[in-house]
Amino acid sequence: MKKRTFLKLATGSLASLVLPNALAMQPNTNRISDKYAVVFFFLSTCPECHKFSPKLRQLQALTGIPVYDFSIDGKAIPDFPRPMAVDQEIYQTFFPNRQETNAVPATFLINVNTIKFVRMTIGDVTYEQLNHSFTNILNDREVLLAME
């Protein structure tokens, strides 16, 4: 997906990338929220998505990481009342080998400057698993370099 396409879809959300309580990645580097965000795909009728969304909100609250929420069916869920709609280009970018909607809930960590991303989770994982995946990605230099 082209950077311009993603940015166009996230219009209005990019202004909130710099959050006051964002975690510092390392001393003397940009804050996580200046560079990364979580992309969250869900389906309003998916029970697992409803169970998972409070865990993602908890991660967001504790880390300051922005979340771009995309609803596959265009409808909201309680924790994400104003989702962006998913078009075919976005869906195929994040799910190139999956045409079905059973790949949700799904989260990806995205570099908002390069629009390169890595999958964090698929399915209703525990908060500990979500946080572990998030932390592992941020501590893996090879993965972060690949997202540059």
N, C-alpha and C positions, 0 to 999 in steps of 0.2 A: 504494500500500500504506500502511496506517496505521502510524504509528510504533510503536504498541503491538504490532502483529503482528510487525514486524521484530525489536523488542527481545525479544519472547517467544521467537522462533526463535534469537536469538543469546544466550540466557541462558547465563551462565557465561563467555562470551567478553567481555562488556562490562567485566568487572572487570579485564581485562588490557589495557585501552586505554591506560593510562598506562605506557609502557615506559621504563626508565631511560635507554636510549640513543637516544631519539627526537630527530629533528632539530628544531631551532627553525625555525619558519616565517619569522619576522622578529624582530628584537629587540622586546621588550616585548609579544609576542603569545603566545597559547597554542601549545603544541607541536602538531605535526601529529597525533600519536597521540591527543591530547585531543579532536580535532574530526573527524578523517577516518579512514577505513579503506578497504581494498580488498575488494570483493566478487568472489570468484572462482567461476565456474561451470565444471564439468568433467563428463566422462563417464568412468567407469573403463575402458571399452573403447576410448577414443579415443587413438590413438598420439600425436597432436599435444598432447594434454593432458599426457601423460607427459613429452614433450620440453619443454613450456613450464613445468611446475611448478617445476623447480629455478631457473629464471630469476626467478620470482615470489618464491621463498624468498630468493634473493640480494637482490632489492629490499627485501624485508622486513628482512633482516639489516642492510643498509646504511642504511636510513632509519628503522627502528623502527616503520614503519606496520603496524598490525594487519591481518590477513587473515581474512575470514570466508569459509570455503570451503563451497560447496554442490555436492553430487553429484546430478546429474540422475537417475542410476539407483540412488542410495542406497549405492553401494559406494565404498570408499576407493581412493586411489592412494598409492604410497610416500611422497611428500612431504607428503601430507595424509591421514593415517591415520584421522582422526575427523571426517569431513565431516557437515554438516547436510544433511538431506534437503530436496529442493525440492518444494513443493506447487504447485498450479496458480496460486494467487494470486501467489506470488513469481515464478514463471516468467513469467507474463503482465505483471507489473510491469516486469521488466527486459527482456523480449523481447516487446513488445506486437504486433509485426508478424511474429513468427517462431514458428511452432508446431513446427518441426522441431528436432531436437537437433544439427544440424550447425553450430550457432552457437557451438560451444565449441572450444577454451578461450576464455573471455571474462572480461574484468576491467572493473570499474567502480569509480570513486572515489566514495565516499558520505560525506556529512556525517552523522555518527552522531547529531547533535542534531535535525536537520530531516528526515532520511531522504530527502533529495534527492540525486541522483547524476548522474554523467556517465560515459559509456562511455570506457574507456581503450584497450582492445585487444580484437580478435576474431582468433582464430587463433594459430598458433605464431609469434610474432614474436621477434626477437632481443632480448637483454637491453638493448641500446642503444635499440631502438625502444620497449621497455616503459618504460625510464627516461626517455626523451625525452617520451613521452606524459604520464607522471606529472609530470615537471618543468614541462612546458608548461601543464598544468591548474593547478598550484599557482602559476604566475606569471601567470595570466590573471585579472585582477580581475573582468572581466564574468562569467566562468564561476563564480568563487567567490561573487560576489554572487547569481547565479542559484541557487546551492546553499544560500543562507541561508534 
